[in-house]
Amino acid sequence: MISIETIRTDVDNWLKELEFKREPRSLYTPITYSLSLGGKRLRPVMCIASCALFKDDYSQAKKAALAIEMFHNFTLLHDDVMDNSQLRRGQPTVMARWNTNTAILSGDQMLIEAYKLISDVDSPSVSLILETFNQTATEVCEGQQYDMDFEKQTDVTIAQYMEMIRLKTAVLLAASIKIGALVGGANIHDTKALYDFGINIGLAFQLQDDLLDVYGDEKVFGKPIGGDIMEGKKTYLLITALEDANSTQKKELLKWIENSDAKREEKIKEVTNLYNQIGVKEKTELKIDELMNKAMRMLIAMEISAEGKRFMADFVASLIKRNH
């Protein structure tokens, strides 16, 4: 099969080919800027890779892959506004470089551009592709709302958190894989299996992201480490720590999480020390392994070529081993 790096290069080139010739430029220039910031291109690459499992010429999935990346970047522009984020992939966010209103409006236009692309996919399954895209767009918004709701809750459970990240993160990855398979001509059984495979990969991917926010290398991660701690975000690490801490540790952890006046370095250091005492890093890694093993079992059971299975397995393994 074609290599992941070749697919990623194709996706990058396709994104560069996108032209927004309409006026005003102040609406469209931030879109070009946002797409130029790079990133792993995980979702469009997975869309193309999935298509390649069933069709040698994967270029038919080009517009679907671009639609998915456009939609993903739309959500990032709005996320940065909601989180007041100044950096994205090590560069100023659209909000920071321009302003909040520009980030909102250019993000809105990116959503429109995503629908233009997905509606123009050349496939007999276009109605099912649109249905999948619509459902996913709704679920991503539901997940974002749960995430915001959790900021005001003190009793979020692991189960609630896993459902939130399923909606906010995993469904878009799973839909990318499913849509690619549909463009490639896969049957309903294979598309469902690949979707479920993608959900587990997406969950593992988000837990890895939670882990890197505390234990990653800031220079490689592309944004300041400890952001989730400073914001008091309900991540898998924090919820696990609160559930597993003894009374003394829990009291100390809540004291630091609720202290909005604490100095950044001190707060991150003290919370991380508590995480280390409770064994949160190891517990999160075990959960990631559990999700990955489940996904791999699903992949093995699929009716696709052995080469295709190795291709997908190697790719997803590289995602979880990442350091950014």
Beta strands, then each sheet from edge to edge (+ up, - down):
strand 1: 87-88
strand 2: 91-92
sheet 1: 1+ 2-
end
